[in-house]
Amino acid sequence: MTSTWIGIGIEAIVAVLLAITISYCVMLNSRLKRLRADESQLKATILELVRATEIAERAILGLKQAAQDCDQTLAKRVREAEFFSVEIAREIGEGEQVLDRIAQITRTVRGISAPAAAEPEGGGEAGAPAAAPAPAADAKAPRMSELKMKFAQSAERLASLRKDLEGQAA
């Protein structure tokens, strides 16, 4: 009888341990299910991050290309501005030469026509023809100062563009 009670006691202990093991297995199973669900969510999150990274890389490449295009366009415009500045300076120089020739022709013509007009009147002063070219010289002065001012403005703009280009290159 005692052996029967010992056998029943051992079997009861084994049954309790089996019940605890079964409940622990059920609890582990639910935790594993949640972990698997979290794993799929983690995989989805990782895939989204990979896609976002790829999009960002393409955007960065696009921005780099746009910056290079802007740099090339700006450099081209600066070269054109330099070319036009040189051309304007050359044309201003030529304009000054033409204006000097016109003034010289005007002084020569006035110098010839003034004494001829003065002779019938009974002779004129030698200083009178020299006073006549003064209006031509006065007319030339505002035009020359205007051209020089425009040239100085063009040179300032060119210097500003160069500074901007150097600032962007750095």
C-alpha positions in Angstrom: 0.0 0.0 0.0 2.7 2.4 0.7 4.2 1.6 -2.6 1.0 2.4 -4.3 0.8 5.7 -2.5 4.4 6.5 -3.5 3.6 5.6 -7.1 0.5 7.8 -7.1 2.5 10.6 -5.5 5.2 10.3 -8.1 2.6 10.2 -10.9 0.8 13.3 -9.4 4.1 15.1 -9.3 4.8 14.1 -12.9 1.3 15.2 -13.9 1.8 18.6 -12.2 5.2 19.0 -13.9 3.6 18.0 -17.2 0.9 20.6 -16.7 3.5 23.3 -15.9 5.5 22.3 -19.0 2.5 22.4 -21.2 1.5 25.9 -19.9 5.1 27.0 -20.3 5.1 25.7 -23.9 1.8 27.5 -24.7 3.4 30.7 -23.3 6.6 30.2 -25.4 4.5 29.6 -28.5 2.6 32.9 -28.1 5.9 34.7 -27.6 7.3 33.1 -30.7 4.3 34.1 -32.7 4.7 37.7 -31.5 8.4 37.6 -32.4 7.7 36.3 -35.9 5.1 39.1 -36.3 7.6 41.6 -35.1 10.2 40.1 -37.5 7.9 40.6 -40.5 7.3 44.2 -39.4 11.0 44.7 -38.9 11.7 43.4 -42.4 9.0 45.7 -43.8 10.6 48.7 -42.0 14.1 47.7 -43.3 12.7 47.5 -46.8 11.2 51.0 -46.5 14.5 52.3 -45.2 16.4 50.8 -48.1 13.9 52.4 -50.6 14.2 55.7 -48.9 18.0 55.5 -49.0 17.9 54.7 -52.7 15.6 57.7 -53.4 17.9 59.9 -51.4 20.9 58.7 -53.3 19.2 59.5 -56.6 18.1 62.9 -55.4 21.7 63.6 -54.3 23.0 62.6 -57.8 20.4 64.8 -59.4 21.4 67.8 -57.2 25.1 67.2 -58.0 24.3 67.2 -61.7 22.2 70.4 -61.3 25.1 72.0 -59.5 27.5 71.1 -62.2 25.1 72.4 -64.9 24.8 75.7 -63.0 28.5 75.9 -62.6 29.1 75.4 -66.3 26.3 77.9 -67.2 27.7 80.5 -64.8 31.3 79.9 -66.1 30.0 80.3 -69.7 28.2 83.5 -68.8 31.3 84.9 -67.0 33.4 84.1 -70.1 30.8 85.9 -72.3 30.8 88.8 -69.9 34.6 89.1 -70.1 34.5 88.9 -73.9 31.9 91.6 -74.1 33.7 93.7 -71.6 36.9 93.5 -73.7 34.8 94.2 -76.8 33.1 97.2 -75.2 36.5 98.5 -74.1 37.9 98.1 -77.6 34.8 99.8 -79.1 35.0 102.7 -76.6 38.7 103.1 -77.6 37.7 103.1 -81.3 34.8 105.5 -80.5 37.3 107.8 -78.7 39.5 107.8 -81.8 36.6 108.5 -84.1 35.4 111.2 -81.8 38.9 112.7 -81.8 39.1 112.6 -85.6 35.7 114.2 -85.9 36.7 116.9 -83.4 39.9 117.5 -85.4 38.0 117.7 -88.7 35.6 120.1 -87.1 38.4 122.3 -85.7 40.1 122.2 -89.2 36.9 123.1 -91.0 36.1 125.9 -88.5 39.7 127.1 -88.7 39.5 127.3 -92.5 36.0 128.8 -92.7 36.4 131.3 -89.8 39.3 133.2 -91.4 37.6 133.2 -94.7 34.5 134.7 -93.1 36.6 137.1 -91.1 38.6 138.5 -94.1 35.6 140.2 -95.9 34.8 141.9 -92.6 38.1 143.4 -92.5 40.2 140.8 -90.6 39.6 139.0 -87.4 41.6 138.0 -84.4 43.8 134.9 -84.6 42.2 133.7 -81.3 38.7 133.7 -82.7 38.9 130.4 -84.6 40.5 128.7 -81.5 37.4 129.6 -79.5 35.0 128.0 -82.0 36.1 124.4 -81.4 35.4 124.7 -77.7 31.7 123.7 -78.1 32.8 120.5 -80.0 35.3 119.7 -77.2 32.6 120.5 -74.6 30.1 118.2 -76.5 32.8 115.5 -76.6 33.5 115.7 -72.8 30.0 114.6 -71.6 29.9 111.8 -74.1 33.3 110.5 -73.2 32.6 110.7 -69.4 29.3 108.8 -70.1 31.2 106.1 -72.0 33.9 105.9 -69.3 31.2 105.6 -66.6 29.4 102.8 -68.5 32.8 101.0 -69.0 33.5 101.4 -65.2 30.1 99.9 -64.4 30.7 97.0 -66.8 34.1 96.4 -65.2 32.4 96.4 -61.7 29.8 93.9 -62.9 32.5 91.7 -64.3 34.4 91.8 -61.1 31.3 91.0 -59.1 30.6 88.0 -61.4 34.1 86.8 -60.9 33.8 87.0 -57.1 30.5 85.1 -57.3 32.1 82.4 -59.5 35.1 82.1 -57.2 32.8 81.9 -54.2 30.8 79.1 -55.8 33.9 77.2 -56.9 35.1 77.3 -53.3 
